[in-house]
Structures are given as C-alpha cells and as structure tokens.
C-alpha cells in the first residue's frame, strides 16, 4: 500500500450530509441537454468575443511599440504575411487569399500560373480561392488533400488530425484513402466548424481576390476594394518558390524567422507578374502528376527525385512509401518504408513512416507484425499524438487473445471516436 | 460483432466528433460543473465548457482519458467563473452595492443551506473542489490528484485545510443536531 493510500483520511458522513444541503443537484433538469445544445449552437454561430478594454489598450500600446521598432523592417519585407490586429496573418496568393490563424505554419510549394499548391504543417488556415481562373488550388495536410476550383474554406491540422470547413463552393477532400466532396456548410469531421474570424475578417476573406497576372475584368476591378477597415496586405506572392514557408506568428512576421526569410526571398508579386513564371522543379512536377491522378508516372518522377539526392529527396522518398500505402499495395509500401528508414534514419517523417508501416501491416492482414509495430512504437513514443492508433491495435489484439484487462487498459487511452467497442467485442462475447 | 482489422484501421483514422462527445459525456460534465460551481449557473457553465471543448477538440491528443480531459476543462472554466464571481461580490461590497439579505424568516433548512454556502465561500476554489470531490462525490485522493494533475499530498493538504476552514466557519459537522 502506498504512502498516499495510507494517509488517505476517512470520509465524514456528517460532512457529506451538510454539504449536500448547499450544492446544486448533479442531475440535469428535464430538457437541459437539449437547451444547452441549442445554446452551444447559438454561441458557435456568434463571432468570437472581443477582447476586454484593458487587453485592447495593452495590445494598442504594444503594437505601437512594435511598429516603431520593427516597422521599417516590415516595410522592406513585403513578402511576409501581414499580421492583423486579431493576430491572424494575411497572405495574398496569385488568385487566392489566405488567413493564417495564430501559429499556423503554411508552406507554399507552388504558386504559379498553373496553380497553387500549399502544405499546411500545423494550425488553421482559411482560404478564399477566386473562381473561374482555370488554375488548380490544392492544400495538403499530412496525408489529407483538399482540392478546389473556387471557394472559401478552412483547414486545420492539430496532432496529426485534419479538419476542413467549407463556407462557399465545393472542395474535394481526400483523407485516409477516401475521397468525397464537401459542399458549403459541410465540415469534416461533421459539426466541427473552424471559423473563429470576426465578421469584418470573414468579409475581408470573402472579398473578391485580385488575380495576379490576369487582366482585371470590369467586375473584378469594381469590387477589389477591401471590405473591412483593415488595410489590405501588400500583394506578396512568393510565387514559384519551393517550400516557401509562411508562419502566422506575429513574432515571426516581425522579427523574421528563417522560414519567413525564405518566404521573403521569393520574388514579389510585381516581379512575378512581369517575369516569366519559374518552371516547377522535378519534385513539384511529380506532385502535379500525383494530383492529376497519374500515379504510376508520379511514382517514376518521385523515384527520379529520390535518387538524385537533392533537397527534395526525403520528401520524394516518403512519397514513394505513401503512394502505394494509399493505393492499396501494402507490400510495395513496406519495401518503400524500409528504403526511407535506411536513407533517413532520423528523418522528418520518421513517426509518419511508423504509422504507414502499421497501416500496411494491417492492410496485409499481418497481425503479428502490426502488434510488433504497436509494441515498439508505444515503448518509445507513448505520448506521441499518433500513439492512440497503436494502442487501438494492441488493445484489439489483446482482446482477441483474451487479455480483457490489458485491452481495456489500452483502449482507455484511445479517443472515443475510434471503434473501441469493435476492438473489445471478443471480451463482450459470452 | 467483431470488427475486422481493416475496419479497425479505417475507423482508427476517424477523428473525434463533437456531437458524440456531447451525447456521451453530457451527464458527466453536468455533474462535475454542478458540484464544483456550487451555484445556480450550472447550465450556463456547462454550455461554456462545451464551447471550449468544441474549440479544443482537435487538440485532444488521445494520450489521456477523454473524461480526464473534459474534467480539466470543466475545472478551469468553473474555477475562472467562481473567482470572477467572488471578485465581483467584493467590489460590490466595497461600494455598498451588495444586496442586503432578505429580512423574511427562511425555513430552518434554507437557513442552514445559506450558512453552508457562506462557509464554503470562505474556502479557496482549490480547497472547496478537493472537499466536494472527496466527501460528496466519493473520489479517492489519487483520483483527484490525477484529475487535477497535482501530487496526492497536495490534495490531502487542501482537504485538511478545507475541513478546518469549513469547521471554523460553519461549526463542526453534527453540531446542528446537538443544539
């Protein structure tokens, strides 16, 4: 018995009775669940609450100080995202506008006359993509992919999970090998709305987007004025840059992180509009092939990049493992996974590779190997955001083996949206 | 029915859905909020907790029990509310704007409830939470410690201080009957 256990005092029934006189009933009143649900829905429809007066005053003073100190630097670095008073960063792309919420990390893989390809590494970003430009617009986040023609939507990456919220238009959302269209008002997962913008910010996001490099139509020219009081950010377009990174952190925007410096090094919108667009590099061409559904050609292109050993080699090697895993070829995926690990033992995708391997073993119905994956991962990374996937597999395996206590212990730490009941089913059977 | 491995794999990718969390854990959150707040604003506070849950659901890492995560949000939300209310009351008292207690003669039970509430007011939110969770909800010290993310010793110290402060303000339990 532990010391704490020994020290645990006895309960006092009189105290229980006395306290019970004053505490509200722990049982909800009839209809409370429905009433509160309605209240939550109304609250979520309202714009985010404003800051208290003292916070606004403090922010104004701080902003003034920051403006005096770093204003000239910002003035000379127009490609950095403009940071709004609400702490969001605004980024002008060729035919789209993006808002990066708080600490969102968005990599611009391509932004040229053919289309825009962005990778959301972390956080929430919202986009307004101008319709009718004929350009493709793709946001990838982990293994998920959102493709649009013209719309207003948001994407969030948190702990490896991707959420999408569509305000206007339709997006094609691919995640976990499943592709489906999401229309206006739809979200994935259902009911998880991401928008935390004020009405003014939302109006600014939804305002028509000036299309860089295109002759402005009369209608567009008439409506390109910003719709809110906030100034429109400079039309910074890190176009044609490979892996330009935009981080929403005001500190980064003000002080210039390495990533922001890379973004700043990209040509400005004016330069891009006057010069011929930079040709996509080999990796970007491979991504374009994959995006267009030419999987075999994409794989060949990725293989060429991987063997070239340049800066994109790791991304390409990971893509060579991801592609077969996503397209139902677990054995090919396992071979590519081994090659990635051999080439990049401490690579950026090391934990993602672990998940790919687990999924490949499950897809190949190799329970022993999947269980080994789970044991290894949980021994080394028990607190990783992806750990619950491995716990689910180990819990299911323990349940099948009759170790119901062990299974319950694992599944206790698996989110409730996962199929815990199915995993525990062998223990529930008579 | 036992799920196949591919079912498990496919569903393992499914993120948490707010509607499911609400439906499954509403009663738990309501109970926690009612016990910790000790006031009549329970429905408003439960709504506040679930608005936070909605906003933060994507951040739930799955490396702790969902109920522990929900408890933590409820604890922080109710704690902030209680401290705000107390501050407001003190400000109103300072400016003489706190309403006078009713001069009507309440029933004996209502009067005792008022005195219990007044005695609980003398405890910090942390002490009151430890007292209520231990004595009323029957949680063990270890369970409270895990939920609050503090050592068991801290929980027992808060409990000891809470009992002493409550007894000083209200009188030892059972005293009412002896009178």
Interface residues (C-beta under 8 A of the other chain):
Chain A: X4 X5 X7 X8 X9 X11 X12 X14 X15 X16 X17 X18 X19 X20 X21 X22 X23 X24 X25 X26 X27 X28 X29 X32 X33 X35 X36 X37 X39 X40 X43 X44 X156 X158 X159 X161 X163 X175 X176 X189 X190 X191 X192 X196 X359 X362 X363 X365 X367 X370 X382 X383 X384 X385 X387 X388 X389 X392 X393 X396 X400 X412 X413 X414 X415 X416 X417 X418 X419 X422 X423 X425 X426 X429
Chain B: X1 X2 X3 X5 X6 X7 X8 X9 X10 X11 X12 X13 X14 X15 X16 X17 X18 X19 X20 X21 X22 X24 X26 X27 X30 X31 X34 X35 X37 X38 X39 X40 X42 X43 X44 X46 X47 X50 X51 X54 X55 X57 X58 X59 X60 X61 X62 X63 X64 X65 X66 X109 X112 X113 X114 X116 X117 X120 X131 X132 X134 X135 X136 X138 X140 X141 X142 X145 X152 X153 X156 X159 X160 X163 X166 X170 X173 X174 X176
